[in-house]
Amino acid sequence: MVASHRPHPVHSLREAAALFFRHASPALLGLQFLAAVVLRTLAGPLTWAEVVVVVFVAIYWPVQEYALHRHMLHFRPRRWLGVEVDPLACRYHRHHHRHPWELRYTFLPPRLIAMLIPIHALVWWKATPTWEAALTGIIAFGGATLSYEWIHFLTHTAYRPRTSWMRTVVRRHRWHHFKNERYWFAFVVPMVDALFLTDPAPGDVATSPSCRDLEAD
């Protein structure tokens, strides 16, 4: 596949959504989300335990999103006990930096998603007091993951945001890709960067020569 050198044109959110769900990772996440919503709807009214689950996910998601981006996806290949350690998600992310307009690599690897969905369900089953709360956890965290994939996808198309929040997300994410990869790791909640001191004014940092290869070569 020849990498694109410009954002993929999209003229509406409907057109973007059709393109989004043609990819395997969003399709898998969407199926997980819909299945959990249907099962939870059939189970009856919400409980206070489920409210706690939703609040927990709302607080936890932006922080873990930042930590995974900074410390896992930007992990550099290294040798340990004679074996090269270079996880699939890290290889995907390096390709994403090298070819930021190639939409396939804006998503988490489909193989990883397929593996994580049953693990995700098991974790919520073990961590919550009822299966209804487990389903709510799957909905909340799975919905956050799907939302992240959707917003990230939009930032790598030619979609023109209509809200100031989305314009901020796009602007900061493109600084991360084209200005300096050591900053602006946060995504859906940009203020998380300020919490971890990775939110400089773009004019105060040098343009990095390793935005594309993440210093991996």
Beta strands, then each sheet from edge to edge (+ up, - down):
strand 1: 78-80
strand 2: 83-85
sheet 1: 1+ 2-
end
